[in-house]
């Protein structure tokens, strides 16, 4: 049965590699019809800041499948990344990026490389929520949910089982971001217990990148957060021989999007030198997703045989491993000419229509209910006078509900200090005042001694109004909560 999919030609080298991929799909007799939507630079320039025409959503709602070439997002303010918009609006929570070595046919230092990066796709810093708060201070919010962590981590384990993988590694930075990245690591450890047949380990992201760059063969499946996954998947693709070789799948409950992992490379556009392999690999993943495995096997084996034959585009051409340097069009013809042939050394494709699908239902997710208690608030202020003047202002505030527990800037404790001579240099600007309900805490804001005292939102509003009357310019406030009587906020460095 023929399946209609949506295709987007994108920008830069996008039209060239999409033409290549479509020609290969058609020659392989994939049972596909194509609806074309326009995305990217031209749409941005027409005044659509999302990079997508409103009518394109109707097409996507009908087909549920998007094969997309890379696009160019204009730099500067006012433009939203189309990739991020698509992933979030279509619920594409899992970004799956398999990368393997083509040794000895493509030059690489890592002949045993065979890694799948599974990247959380909807949360983290890529929510794109940013603000300028003061003359000098800017903010980007890192948003993470328990459900989002569990969904992607469970997907990684289910993927490992479905694809006969042996180990899942978790990458985070929870030695610094103890609440957000800490949640990801903790959730990984919890879910790992449900899969005793899968080996697990955890790496701090900085040493993880170092290991990937020097010993990638020690990894199998990697699951990580959005930003880290974006970075490490490019690292892995590059050390395989070229970032132009890898494709990716963006998977959700209803929709799926397939794309090369590289960018639009406008500097080499329309020169017939681009490598279409990444988008071809993405199309193979799409065919497997659609259970058109006969065409997937045909294209996979022809692509790998072409690379074995030493017919290479400029990005992977090497005089010691390659036989002929070709452009995008000639490479496409070579792949089609290899239909029916199999690689002799590289892995032969054997995709089956009975392959187990990696599907995560919301019914599989654990429902968490925690007791939430409001105990105070952090008030972010814009202060442009000396620090002692701020202290003098705060001393004049009279509140029956709150006491000021801490003053900090950029996470560093400014007050109270045991020795005021230890006071760091204070650069006026964004400063945080921590107010806690009187009698709730002891020596510091994490020393909880009484949880029976009730603080209401209206108490906070009244306190902020009092502060505003004292001519302290506030930017925003964050509520401070206990969940199951445990502090759910960071302490100050030095508190």
N, C-alpha and C positions, 0 to 999 in steps of 0.2 A: 504494500500500500504506500502510495506516494505521500510524503510529509512536506508540508509547506513550512519553510523557515524564513526568518528575517535576516537580511544581510546588510551590513553597513560598510561602505568602502573606506571611510575614514579620510585621513590627511597624509601628506608626505608620501611615503612609499606605500601607503595603504592601498590605493587603487591597483598598483602593480601586483602586489602579492595576493590581493583578493582575486584579480583576474586569473592569476596562476592557480589558485586554490579551486576556484569554480570550474576552470577547465579540467582539472584533475578529477574533481567530483563527477563532472558530467561524463568524462571518458571512462570512468570506473562504473558508470551506470548506477550511481547512487540514486535511490528513489526519493528525489528531492525536487521541490519547486521553490523558487526564490522570490520573495518580496523585498524590494530595495527601499531602504530609508536613508535619508541624508542626515549626517551627524557631523559635529566637529566645527572646524574653524569657520567655514562659510555660514553656518547657522549662528555661531556666536556673533559674527559680524553683521548679521541681519537683526540683531537685537535680542536674541533668545539666549539669556545668560546661562541656561542649563546645557547648551550645546545640542539640544534636541527639539524638533518641532512638536507641538502638542499633538498633532495627528499621528505621530510615530507611536505614541502609547497605544492607540487603537490597534495598530498592526501587531505590536508586541503582545497585547492581550489576546489576540487571536492565535498567533503561532506558538507562543511560549518559549521559542528558541531563537537566540540571536548569535550569529557568527559575525564578529566585528573585527575589522582591521584597526590598527592604532590610530588615535586622533591627537591633534594638537590642541592643548588648552592654553589660551592666551595667558601670558604672565601678567601679574598685577591684580589689583582689587577688582571686585565686581563680577568675576567669572567663577562658576562652580565647576569642579571636575566632573565631566560626563561619566567617567568610569565609576566614581563614587556615587553619583546620583542613580545610575542604573543598578548598582549593587544593592543600594539601600531600598529604592522603590520597588524592586522586583524581589526583595527578600533573599538575595543571593549570599547566604551567610558563609559559605565555604568556598575558598579559592584553592584549587588543587593544581599544583605545579610539579609534574614529574620531570626529572632531569637525569639523564644517564650519559655515560661516556660512549663516544664513537671510536675509541681506540681500537686499532692503530691507524685508523683512516682519517681521523681529525686529530691534530696535534693537541695533546693535553698531558699534564703531569700526573693525572689521576685515572689510571686505566680501569679501576674498580668502582668508579663513581656510579651510584645508582640510588638516588635520593628522591623522595616525594615530600615537598613542602606543602603543608596544609595550613593555610592562613585564615584567621578570622577576618571577615570581610565587611562588617557593618559598624563596628564600634571603634574604641580607642581614639587616638588623635584625629583619625580620618572622619570623625563626625563633622569636622570643619567649623567648629564653634569657636570663634576668636573675637577678642575685644581689645581695644586700646583703652586703658583705664586712667592713666595719668600722662603727664608730659613725657615721662621716660619709660613707663611700664606697659607691657603688652601681655595678653593672656591667650593661651590655647587650652581648651578643656579636654582632658582625657577621660572619656566616659566608658565605663565597663559595667556589664551586668552579670549577675550570677547565671542567668539563663543563657546569655550569649556565650559565656565561658563553657558552660556544660555542653551546649549544643555542638560547638566546634570540636571540643575535646572528645566527646562521644563519637562524633563523625570520624575523627582520626583513628580511633580504635576499631570502629566498624570497617573503615576502609582497609586497615591493616589485615583484618581477618578475611575480608572479601578478596584481597589481592595477594594472599599468602605472604604477607610481610611479617617479620619477626619482632621488630622493636619499634616503639614510639618514644621519641625524645621531646621534652618540653623545654622551650626557651622563654625566659622572662628576665626581668630586672628587679626582682622582689627584695634584693638587699637594699635598694634605695626606695622604690615605690612600693612600700609594704602593704598598702591597702588595695590598690588596683592590681598591680602585678602579683601581689600576694594572694589575691583572690584567684587569679588564673592558676598559679602553682598549687594552691590548696585544692582547687577543684580537680586538677589533673591527678593529684595523689588520691583523692576520693574515688574518682572514676576508675583509675588503674586497678583498684582492688577487684573490680567486677570482671577484669580480663586477665586472669592469672597466667594464661597461655602466652601473653604478649610481654616481652621484656620492656622495661621502662628506665629512663634516667632523666635528669634535669640539668640544664646548664644556664648560668647567668649569660645574658645575651652577648656581652663583650668577648668573653672567652669562647663562647659558641661560634662567633664569627671567625675567631682565630683558628679554631679547630676545623671549621668548614673550609677555610682557605688552605689548610695544610694537611688535614687528615679526613677528607669528606667520606672516605670509605667506612668510617666507624658509625655513620648514621644511616638510617633506613627510612622511617617516616618521621618527619618533624612537624609538631603542632605548635603554633605560636600566635601572638597577637598581631594586629593589623600592620602597624608600622614595621615591626621587626620582620614579619613575613615578606613584606614588599622588598626590603633590603636584602635579606639572605637569599631569596629566590633568584635575584639578579646575580648575586655572588656565585651561587652554584651553577647557574646557566653559563656565566662567563668562564669559569674554570673548566667547564665541560668542553670548551673549544670556542664557543661564540654564544652571545646572548640571543642571536638570531635563530638558534636551533630549537628553542623550547616553546611549547604551547601551554595553555592553561584552561581549566574549566572553572566556571563560577556557578555553583550549584545551590538551588533553593528548593523549597517544597513544591512550587508550581512551575517555576521558570528556570532556565539555564542559559548561560552566555559563555561563548568560547572565543578565545583570542590568543594571539601571540603575546609573550610577556614583554617584548621590547617596545620601544616608542616609535614615533612616526618618522624619525630620521629625515627631516626636510632637506638636509644638506646633500643627501644622495638621491632625492626624489627625481623621477623621470630620467634617470641615467641607465636604467636596465642593469643595475649591479646589486640590487637588494636580494637578500636570501629569503625565499618564501617558506622555508622549512618550518619556522615557528607556527605560522598560520595553518600550514598543512597538518602539522601535529595536532593543533587545536581542532581541526576539522575531523581528524581521526577519532579524537576523544568524543566529539559530537556524534559521530556515526555509532560508536559503541553505546553512547547514552540512548540513542534512538533504536538500538537493537538491529542496526544495519551492519552487522559484523562482517558479512562477506565482503562488502566494499571497504570496510575498515582494514581488514586483513590484506586485501589487494593493494591498497594505497600504502599502508605501513611497510609491507615487504618491498614494494617498488622503491619507495623513498630510501629505505636503508640500503638496498642494493645499489642504488645510484651513488650514495655516499661511499659505499665500499668500492665502487668502480673508479673512484677518484675524480668524479665530475663535480667540481666544487665552485661555489661563488666566491667572490673576493675575500669575504670576511673569514673564511676557513681555508682558503687556498694556501698551501705550503709546498715548496718545491720538493721536500723530502717525503711527503705523504700524498700529494695530489698528482693527478695525471693531466687534468685539463681545467683551466679557469673559464667559467661561463657566466653569462648574465642570467637574470631572472627568467627570461623567456626560454632560453636554451636549456636551463635546468629543468623547467617544467616539461619540455619535450622529452628530456632524458628520463624523467620519472615515468611518464606515460609509456615510453618505449620499454620500460622494465616491468610493465604489468604482466603478471604471471611468473616472474622470476622471484626468487627468495634470496635473502642475504646468506652468504656462506659462513661468515664468522659472527656477525652481529645477531642479536636476538630475533628469531622468527616470530611474527605475530600469530597468535592463536586465540583471537577473541571469540567468545562463544555467546550465542543468544541466551544461553542459560546462566550466564555469569551472574553472580549475586550482586544486586544493586546496593549501594550504600545510601540508605534512606534513614533519616532521623525524624521520627514523629514527635510532635509536641507531647503525645501521651507517654513517651519514654522519659520525659524530663521530670526530675524530682521537684516536687512543690515544697518551697521553703516558707515557713511562717515564723517570723521573729518578733519579739516584743520590743517595740520602738518607744524610746523615752527621750523627750527634748529636755536638755539640761542647760543650754546656753547658746551663744552665737559668736562667730568671728565677724568683726566689722572691719571692712577694708576701707581705709581712709586715704585721702590725698593730702599729705601734710608737707608744707613748704617752709616751715619755720624750724628753729632749733629744737632739739629733743626735750630740753628742760621746759620750754614753753608748753609743749604737749602735756608733760606730766602735771604742770601747774593747772592746765585746763581740766584735766581729768579729776584732779583733787576737788574741784568745785562741784562735781556731779554728785547728786544725792539720790540713791536708789534703795528702796526696801527689798528689791528682788535680786539685784545683781551685784557682784563684785568683779573688779577687773583682775584677771588672773595672770595675764601675760601680754606683753607687747613684743612684736617680732617684725622683721622685714626680710623678705626672700627666705623665709623659714628659719632665720637665725634669731635667737632670743636676744632682745634688747633690754627687757625689764621683766621681772626683778633679777638683779645680779647680786650675788653675795658680796662681791667687791666691785664697786662702781668704777674702779680704775681699769677693770677688764672690759669696760664698755667699748664695743667696736666702733669704728668710724660710721657715723650715721649719715647716709645719703638721703636727703629729703625726697619724699615721693610716696610710693605705695607702702603703707604701714598697716599692720593688722593688730587690732585690739581684741583680745579674747575676754569675753564676759561669761561668767558661769553663775548659775543661781546660788545665792548665799547658802552655805552649809552643805552643799552637795559634794564638794571636793576638799581634800586636805592640802598637802604641801604643793601639789601641782595639779594640772587639769586632768591627768589620768589617774589620780589617786581618789577613787570614788569611795565616799564614806557614808552617803545617805541618798538612797534612790526614792525616798517617799515624798520629797519636795517637788511640787508640781510647777512647771514652767509652761506658759501658754504662748502662742504666737502673738497675741495681743500685748503680752508683757514685753516682748522684744520690740514690737512697734512703738510702744510707749517709751522704751529706753532709747531707741534710735531718734525719736522725736526730741527727747531731752538733749541728746548729743548734738543734734542739728541746731537746736536753739543756742548752743554754746559756740556756734560758728566753726565746728569741725566738719570739714567737707568729706562726706562718706561716698564711697563708690558702689558698694554692694555689701550684703551680709550672707553668711552661710550658717545655717543651723547646725548646732552640735548635738549629736544624738548618741544614746546608748542603744545597742541592739543586744537583747538578752543580757542587759546590765554590763556590757563590755563597751569601752569607748570606741566609737567608729569615726575617729578623726585623728590626725597626726599630732604629735607633740612637737614643740619647738626644738631646734637644735641647740642643746645646752640647757634645756628645761629640766 
